[in-house]
Amino acid sequence: MKKYRTILFDLDGTLLNTIEDLAASVNHVMRTYGQPEHSVDAVRQMVGNGVRTLMKRAIPEGEACPTFEEEVALQKEYYLTHCRVATEPFDGIIPLLQECKNRGIMTAVVSNKDHPAVRELCYYFFKDLITESVGNGEGRRVKPYPDSCYEAMMRLAADKAGTLYVGDSEVDAQTAANAGIDCVLVSWGFRSRELLEQQDAVAVVDKPEELLAFVPERKIFSQLLYTNPV
């Protein structure tokens, strides 16, 4: 099995179970503007392509709604201050990240969330367990465009051949393909395993610890580091 020295993680549905807080932020907007609210499961199917697409799917008239921009702004404002109400790491994620750090693996979060929310969540939940975080902003196009992956790899001085993308959706599989890097999908997130198995991915895993099979042991990593410097 191929080993990777850099892992780019999607955030929502991969590292963090954010769906309750995302649904709450959407429904806060819906109530404010007198629009129908959505179930958590409905919002689960809306996420993955960034805030604007989420709100386009949630608002009955989509972008044609006269208050669309106001509603997008309100969702961002509300979510930033309520993004840690019910959100928690999935079981096994913290030990996984700790072990990656122990083995010297470089890690980054690449997300379609606005960068301030990504920064807030990564600092609060992961602190020094994630090396870099890249959210939406600074002119980057949202996934499945590869912009956030390229930015993260640049910051980590990582090459494509040694980088693995880990996500939980078809958007993540498309993002990895567009970035020219391998992808592993996780089944504990926001999409069904049946859908994930239809994507172009190296594997679909069911537990965080299974991802350790894709990174070298510490001894092997040290040998690679000194014989094949990047």
N, C-alpha and C positions, 0 to 999 in steps of 0.2 A: 504493500500500500504506500502511495506517495505521501511524503511528509512535508509539512509547510512550516515556515518560520514566522509567518505573519498571518494573523486572522483579523478580518474585517467583519464586525458583527452588526447586523440590523439590531434595532433597539426594541420597538414595539412587537410583542409576540415572540421575540427571540430571547432577549435578556430579561425584559420586564413585562409583566402582565399589566398593561396600562388601560385595558379596554373599559373598565368601570369609570375611570376618570375621563376618558375620551367621550364616552357616551353621556356622562353628566355635563360635560362642556357643550356638547351638541344640543342637548335638551334644554340647557339654560338659555341658549340662543333661541330655540324653538318657542319656549314659553314667553320670552321677552317680546318676540315678534308675532305672537299669536298663531304659530304654525304647529302642525301635529308633531308630537314627540315620537321617538324611535326606541325600540327595544335594544338591549345590549347586543343581542345576536344580529340585529339588523345593522347596527353600527359596525360590528365586527366585519361584515362584508363590504363596508364602505371604505375602510381604511386601507392604506398602503401606497397611495399616490400623492400624498401631501395634503395640507390643510384645505387648499382651494378646491381640490377634487372632492375631498370629504364633504365640504359644505355644499358643493354643487349637487352631490348625491342626496344630501339631507334636506335641502330646501326644495319645496315642491316645484317651483319654477326654475330652479337652478340659477345659472348666471343671468337669466332673463329677469330675475326678481329685482325690482327697483332698489331694494335695500341689501342686495347681495354683498357689496363691499363692506357695508356697515356690519353685517352679520359675521363675515370672515374676521373682521377686526375684533369684534366682541368675543368670538370663540378664542382667538389667540390671547386676548387679555385675560379672559376668565381662566383658561387652561393653565397659563403660566403661574397663576397664584393658587391653583387647585390641582396641580399635577401629581401631588403626593398624598392625596386623601386615601385612596384605596390601592394605589399602585404598589407592587412588591416584585422583587426578583422571583423568577420561577425557581422551584425547588432544584437544588444542585448547581445553580449558576455561580454563586459566590465561591464554592469549592473549586469549580472548574476554572474560574478566572484566577484564583490563587495558585492553582497548580500550573496554569500557563505562565504566570509570572515566575514561579519557582524554576520552570524549565527555560526561562529566558525568551519566551515567545513574545513578539511585539503584537500589541492589540490596539484596535481602534473601533469606535462606534461610527457607523455611517447611517444617517437617518433623514427622513423627509420632514421631520419636525423642524420648526424654526430653531435656529441654533441656541437662543437663550434657554429654551425649555430642555434641549438636549444637554447643555452644559449643567443646568440645575439638577437634572436627574442623574447624570453620570457622577457628578461630585457627591451628591447625597448618598447614592447607593453603592458606588464603586470606589470612590476616592482614588487611591493610587493603583487600583487593579486594572484600569484601562489607561493606555498610554496617551491616546488622542481621541477627540470626539469631533465629528463634523456634522453639523445640521444644515438646514436650508438657510441660505443667505449669501451675501457677497456675490450675487450674480450667478451662483451655481444653479443649474437646472436640476429639478427633482428626479429621483429614481423613477423609471428605469434608465434614465441617462446616467452615464458613468462618472459624472463630475465629482461627486462626493468620494467615490472610490479613488479616483486619481489624486484628489487633494490629500486623502489620508495616506496613500502610498508615498506621495511626495514627502509628507511630514515624517514618515517612518523610514524613509530611504529604502523602501521595499521594492523588489522586482516582481513582475507578474507571475513568473514561474514558481516563486516561493510563497505566493499569497493565496489564501483561501477565504472565500466569502461565505458567511453563515447567515441564513435567513429563514423565514417561515412562510413565504408566499411566492406566487408566480411572479410578482414584481421583483422579488429578490433574485430569482433565477434569471430573469431578463436582464437585470442590472449587472449581474456577474458576467453573463454572456457579452453584454455590451462593453464591459471593461476588459474582456479577454482573460478572465481569471476563473479558476475552478470554484464550484459551489457545492455546499452541503446544506440540505434543508432539514428543519427540525419540525417534528410532528406535534409539539405541545403548544403551538402558537394559535394564530387566528384563521388558519385554513385547514381543510380536511387532508388526511393522509392520502386519500384517493387522488385529490387534485395535485398534491405534491409529487406523487409518483409519476405523474404525466409530464413533469418538467425535466429539463436537461440539467441533471445534477449528478455529482459523483455518488451521492448516497442520500437517503432519508434516515435520520436517526430519531430515536424515541426518548433518549435520556441524555442530559448534558455530558455525563462522563464518557459517553461513546465518542465524543469529539476528540478526546485525548488520543485516540488511535491515529489521528491525522497529524499529530505533531511529534517531533522526535523526543526521546528521553533526554534528560539533561546532559548525560555523557556524550551522546551522539551529537547533540546540538553544539556542544563545546568543540568537538572535533571538526564539525562543519564550519564553525565560526572561524577557526584558526587556519583551516586549509583552503577554504573558499570564501574569503572576505568579500562582502558586497561593496 
